[in-house]
Structure formats: C-alpha cells, structure tokens
Amino acid sequence: MTATTARRATGGNERRLVTPLDVERIRADFPILANVRVDGKPLVFLDNAASAQMPQPVIDRLVRYRTWEHANIHRGVHYLSETATAAYEHARGIARRFLNAGEDREVIFTSNCTDGINLVAHGYGRKFIGAGDEIIITHLEHHANIVPWQMLCEEQGARLRIVPVTDAGELILEEYERLFNPRTKFVAITHVSNALGTINPVKAMIATAHRHGVPVLIDGAQAAPHLKLDVRDLDCDFYAITGHKIFGPTGIGVLYGKANLLERMQPFKGGGDMILSVTFEKTTYNHIPHKFEAGTPPIAEAIGLGTAMEYMTGIGHDGIGAHEHALLEYATELLGAIPGVRLIGTAKEKASVLSFYVGDVHPHDVGTILNQEGVAVRTGHHCAQPLMQRFGVPATARASFAFYNTFGEVEVLAAAVRKVQKMFA
Amino acid sequence: MDSKQLYQEVILDHNRKPRNWGKLEDATHRSEGVNPLCGDHIWVALKVDGDRIEKIAFEGESCAICKASASMMTTAVKGKTAADAQMLVDHFRAMAVGAEDLETSGRYLGRLTVFAGVRDLPSRVKCAILPWHTLHAALDQQDSTTTEGAADPVALEAQGAPGNA
C-alpha cells in the first residue's frame, strides 16, 4: 500500500495530511468520478451516505452476468440456470465472509436494508411481540428503523421506547439500561447514525439486552461502508445492510440472522422458491435462508454486491478507516473555522459524515449553491425527522466521505461553504 | 438559467429584509402552506375589502427562495383585486414549472421573473411556488394547503388543471 502525503496551508499553518491509500489509483476504478462535470466543474461527490458509486469491477461483473450467465436460479437443470445459481450462491458466501457470519444459511438476500428490517419486524415481531410488550429503539434512527416497529406496535398493541441522545449526538447509555423491564421484547438500534455519523457502542448495548434475554437487530446501513463488520463478535441477533451504500448495485441488501431465530420465524413474503411443497390444504416452507427469499430475486445485483464486497476487502478496512478518518478531521477543521458554521453531531466516535448548518441559511439554499461549485451533498431531514426535531433544525446539509474522496475535495467543499456564508452575510 | 442566476441580489435582499413580514390582526383570509418534503412552512394572511386585497402579510420558516418569493408576492398583489392576484398566481406557477415562455410570463410578472431559474432545478420549484399556492388557498378560503398529494401545484400544472394559465 502506498502512503500519500500532502502538505496544505491552512490558516497560515502548514498541515501534513497523511493517508495510507493510493487514492488516485482507486479513483481510476470509478468512471463516474472523472466522467461527470457539473456546470463545467469537476464533480465533488460527497453524498456517499445516500448512495455510493460503483467501481468498474462491479459494473463489469453486472455486464458479464447479463451477457454470459443469466437465467433463473434454483429452477432449471440446464447449463445457464446452474451457472446463475452457482454465481448467486457464491455471492452469498462472499456476504457471509464480509459479515463474518458462521453459516451461509444465516445470510438472506433482501432488496435493501429497509426490506431486511421489515422482514424481522414481520417474521419475528408479529410472532413473538404482543399486546403490552415493549420495543427499544433510539433517537438516532433512520425512518427505516422507526416506522416498521411503529407499524408493528400499532398492530400488536405494543409500545416503542426511545433511547435519548446528548447534544453531541451520543446515546445516553444509562437511560438505555433503565428502559429494560420484563415487557421488553426487542431492541433495534443503528450501528452508525446516517444523519450525524455517530458510531454507537453496539457491542456493549447488545450485551446489555442479552442480559435481559432480549434479541437485538442492528441497522448496519451506514456502518458497512466504513467499519469492518463482525456479527459474531458483536453477537447481534440480526444485522441489516444495503448494497448501494457499499459500492454495489441498488435493489439488493443482506440480512444476517442467527439460524435458531430465523428457523423459528414466520416467512415475510409467500411465493415461489420459499416453499418445499404446496397443496391447497397446506404449504411446507423451505429451509433458511430460502424461506425468506420468495420469488425471483435480483440475481445480477446479488452477484454484483459480492464483487463490491470483495473490492472493499481488497482495499482493506484498515486503510479505508484511516483515510476516512483523516478526511473527516480535515473537513471538521476547515468547516469549523468558517464563521457561523455549526456542526450538528460532534460525537467522539464518528464515521466520515459531517452534518452542518451555515448561519441561518436554509440547507436547501446551501445545497443549491454548493451544487453550482460541483459539490454534491445531501440536504434535508435525512429520513431522521425525530432527530432533526431533537436538534431544533428542520434539516441539515450533510457531507459524507468515501475512500475515494480526497483532501483537495474537502478544500473545494470548504471554499464553497465560504461562498454561501459570504452570499448570505 | 442556472443557480448562479437564481440567487440574484434582489432575491438575497428580499430574503434578508422580507417585506410585509408578520401577522395581520384584522385578516379576513388566512392560509398555512407546507412543503413536507423540505420543511418550508409559511402563513399568508389577507385583508380583503370588497374585491381588493387591502393588506397582506406572511411569516414562517423557509429557505431563501421561498421567503423571497413570498416577500415579492406580497408587494406584487397588495392593492390588486382578488381576480388579478389569482391571475398572477397562475402565471407564476406556469413560469416556475416551465409551462409558459418567459416573454409571456414577463408581461404579467415583471420582476418576478427572477424566479424563472427554478424551472431548471426541479427540487426547488416548489420552494418558489409555495407562497403563491398558499395565497391561492387563502383566497379560496382554505385554511391550509400542501405542495404534496392532491393539491400538488406542479402536478396540477402538468395536467393543465382548470384555473391555471
């Protein structure tokens, strides 16, 4: 691995910026980063937390599948069906290693993280959570990890309990522990906050829940792009991720579940592939994971996701973590030095996500003006309205960095934010 | 027109110093307008005497485009008849969604054509339209309106809904 160092003048002081990654070589794998110009300016893509870009090997894998390997899986005895089935199941094995799950049958292909959470809310929740029971979630959740539980509560007469956050955007763990009581039946928490970047101490939180005999689902949508995942080390009962945030295709996600739980759960969707036998009197469900994969899945996307996971593993999570941490620190420093800029979410442990407010300028104006400098950031409530209410803002602008972003791009962001600040001064 | 031209000095000025900002104690018509997608939220109040808009005021929380649009709207319709105000609403909507050529819009809207740039920024169209949409609702005696669902002004415009230019 090549070490790249850059010297930058910041506020009169020269600063050494160090990364273990050869970022220019990595960027060459992402055609969209070089292809796209916005108003004649180079694209500075800092909306990775919404959807990250795909590298050429993933694009190539999708094309290869579609031009050489496509047929329906788990069906035919013919050559193409067997080829496609082998590639699809091979991708499951890659996903198992990516999550460090114990067995392939604990790895379910879903359509995205939301789908995985709904699968658990339906398959586990409707069977094991009843009237008067309680489900613990946190104030940091994305709507995807709020609404399915809220719907379940409404249907079953159960109740949602919320772990509060500090002004820095960290969960208050004493309050979390106090929420447990004999009616607590489930815990669903995000590993990394999509809006603030906070990395939650999920391993300890899972241990707490297990002491009370309560299973835990971790929403890993925002953790998977940044952290090395290990579901067995965490000892979580369920872990949901999505493909398009880890440099893979849209329409594909993965849900890990402990085999003994998955076996006891009811199916989420009924249909083909999830059955062993069907008569009009009785249907026998298929074994896991197939019990949860009704209908023809997004086959190419699953295979492409496998390639994306291998690509990330190839770069290495240590390098990804170190580079992103350096980007986050540099961005925090440059944006923090701009008068009127307020950073929302200042947890000690953070992934490379930076939510901010510029004076009293509405984030949508910030986003439009940044766009005219070629900078893509997300503006809005980030599907986390309760969290926005907690911080008293309707929305924020959010820059989120991936391993292909550069220190130079952080500087373009900072210069664009200065423009906003001057324009509205 | 791109966003560089959208944030013109006149828009920045109305955002900094919104005209007719505040409440109207003796209002005869009021409406609340919300864009749930971006959180823009404004109130428009009118005092209509006979057929004439004698007073108009607005307040709320919104982006600069929405606030400047509301501010310039109040100065444009104050003193006009309700029918004339409604005609401006129709032309403003048509201009913002690109359903009318700029020359035609300019004849009716004058300086308000500074907002024409939103037609190239689909995610910002409703920011500019919300105040007008809310004015329309107030004149129509509706207490509240939204830019989404059945009242979606952009969708209505695309369908060529009656009452729109």
Interface residues (C-beta under 8 A of the other chain):
Chain A: D39 V361 H362 P363 H364 D365 T368 I369 N371 Q372 G380 H381 P394 A395 M423 F424
Chain B: D2 S3 K4 L6 Y7 L12 N15 R16 L37 C38 G39 H41 E61 S62 C63 A64 I65 L121 S123 R124 C127
